[in-house]
Amino acid sequence: MAAVDKLFLGSIPEIYDRLMVPLIFEPYARDLAERIARTRPEDLLETAAGTGVLTRAIASHLPGRSRMIATDLNQPMLDRAAAAKALEGRVTWRQADALALPFEDQKFDVVACQFGVMFFPDKIKGYREARRVLKPRGRFFFNVWAEIDKNEFADTVTQALAAIFPHDPPLFMARTPHGYHDVAKIREELIAAGFAGISVETIDHTSRTSTPRDAAVAYCQGTPLRSEIEARDAARLEDATKAAANALANRFGNGPIEGRIRAHVFAATS
Ligand SMILES: C[S@@+](CC[C@H](N)C(=O)[O-])C[C@H]1O[C@@H](n2cnc3c(N)ncnc32)[C@H](O)[C@@H]1O
């Protein structure tokens, strides 16, 4: 993982929340929240919470007495989440690295992490930290994206950008969000961190957007892919976004478009 991959800063949080979240994150947040609600947690920690799509989904499923702390490495993502005010009084937002959590041992019934573990520089260390803060027989719920070719918009955008920067293609999407999908390896790493009772399910959804342009802006400007493009030539961010929009239009059509998305959903017991 490149150092820039974990930085969701500047104009990224606003575009991520407005375009990227409805495009690919909302259906998986509903799925994870339903799984979590079935365990009836009273104390819940979310790591890599971003702009709070899973936090909101969990809150809508849990009784008011449940206590939720939502954390993320990047304070600007949490600022965007807190600004929505939807969860005021129901959740504590707190900046924290998932690999060094500022909480005592055995505090939570559930730790949840939506599409965050791929960003952990040391996966086993991140899993150990989740386990440390879980009560005995607490549950860790998380999801990861499948291979990039099973996620059609991400794949199309990545190929379009490789054509623009052929000598140094921006591979953020393939390298990090879609770079940690080997189910057997993830299971082994959870066991190495001390987890048991591991289950995994592969879930397909359809990604929908009203125009190819919206999806292109989401990927090229609302994720760390933006920093990768700007590092090659800041003046070409708009060119790159247009190339991605054209590639999406060529493959999926103009106007409202749909693409397949796939993720693996894990649950493990401490
Ligand atoms: C793809 S976003 C997912 C955000 C949110 N869970 C969602 O579903 O929209 C990945 C998130 O991981 C966060 N992140 C990256 N490295 C992290 C770390 N070491 N600890 C905690 N959060 C981290 C980023 O700031 C970003 O918000």
The ligand as an SDF file (V2000), in Angstrom:
LIG
                    3D

 27 29  0  0  0  0  0  0  0  0999 V2000
  -13.1060    3.1680    1.7830 C   0  0  0  0  0  0  0  0  0  0  0  0
  -13.1950    4.1590    3.2030 S   0  0  0  0  0  0  0  0  0  0  0  0
  -14.5330    3.3550    4.0880 C   0  0  0  0  0  0  0  0  0  0  0  0
  -15.2180    4.3280    5.0090 C   0  0  0  0  0  0  0  0  0  0  0  0
  -16.5540    3.8590    5.5770 C   0  0  0  0  0  0  0  0  0  0  0  0
  -16.3870    2.7020    6.4170 N   0  0  0  0  0  0  0  0  0  0  0  0
  -17.5720    3.6120    4.4920 C   0  0  0  0  0  0  0  0  0  0  0  0
  -18.0840    2.4910    4.3880 O   0  0  0  0  0  0  0  0  0  0  0  0
  -17.8690    4.5480    3.7280 O   0  0  0  0  0  0  0  0  0  0  0  0
  -11.7660    3.6670    4.1080 C   0  0  0  0  0  0  0  0  0  0  0  0
  -11.6160    4.4520    5.4110 C   0  0  0  0  0  0  0  0  0  0  0  0
  -10.5090    3.8940    6.1290 O   0  0  0  0  0  0  0  0  0  0  0  0
   -9.9220    4.9450    6.8570 C   0  0  0  0  0  0  0  0  0  0  0  0
   -8.6030    4.4600    7.3140 N   0  0  0  0  0  0  0  0  0  0  0  0
   -7.4890    4.2390    6.5730 C   0  0  0  0  0  0  0  0  0  0  0  0
   -6.5090    3.7380    7.3480 N   0  0  0  0  0  0  0  0  0  0  0  0
   -7.0160    3.6370    8.6170 C   0  0  0  0  0  0  0  0  0  0  0  0
   -6.4930    3.2100    9.8740 C   0  0  0  0  0  0  0  0  0  0  0  0
   -5.2280    2.7550    9.9940 N   0  0  0  0  0  0  0  0  0  0  0  0
   -7.2930    3.2720   10.9550 N   0  0  0  0  0  0  0  0  0  0  0  0
   -8.5680    3.7360   10.8620 C   0  0  0  0  0  0  0  0  0  0  0  0
   -9.1140    4.1650    9.7060 N   0  0  0  0  0  0  0  0  0  0  0  0
   -8.3590    4.1060    8.5920 C   0  0  0  0  0  0  0  0  0  0  0  0
   -9.9190    6.1010    5.8750 C   0  0  0  0  0  0  0  0  0  0  0  0
   -9.7540    7.3390    6.5100 O   0  0  0  0  0  0  0  0  0  0  0  0
  -11.2900    5.9380    5.2240 C   0  0  0  0  0  0  0  0  0  0  0  0
  -12.2600    6.7030    5.9080 O   0  0  0  0  0  0  0  0  0  0  0  0
  1  2  1  0
  2  3  1  0
  2 10  1  0
  3  4  1  0
  4  5  1  0
  5  6  1  0
  5  7  1  0
  7  8  2  0
  7  9  1  0
 10 11  1  0
 11 12  1  0
 11 26  1  0
 12 13  1  0
 13 14  1  0
 13 24  1  0
 14 15  1  0
 14 23  1  0
 15 16  2  0
 16 17  1  0
 17 18  1  0
 17 23  2  0
 18 19  1  0
 18 20  2  0
 20 21  1  0
 21 22  2  0
 22 23  1  0
 24 25  1  0
 24 26  1  0
 26 27  1  0
M  CHG  2   2   1   9  -1
M  END
$$$$
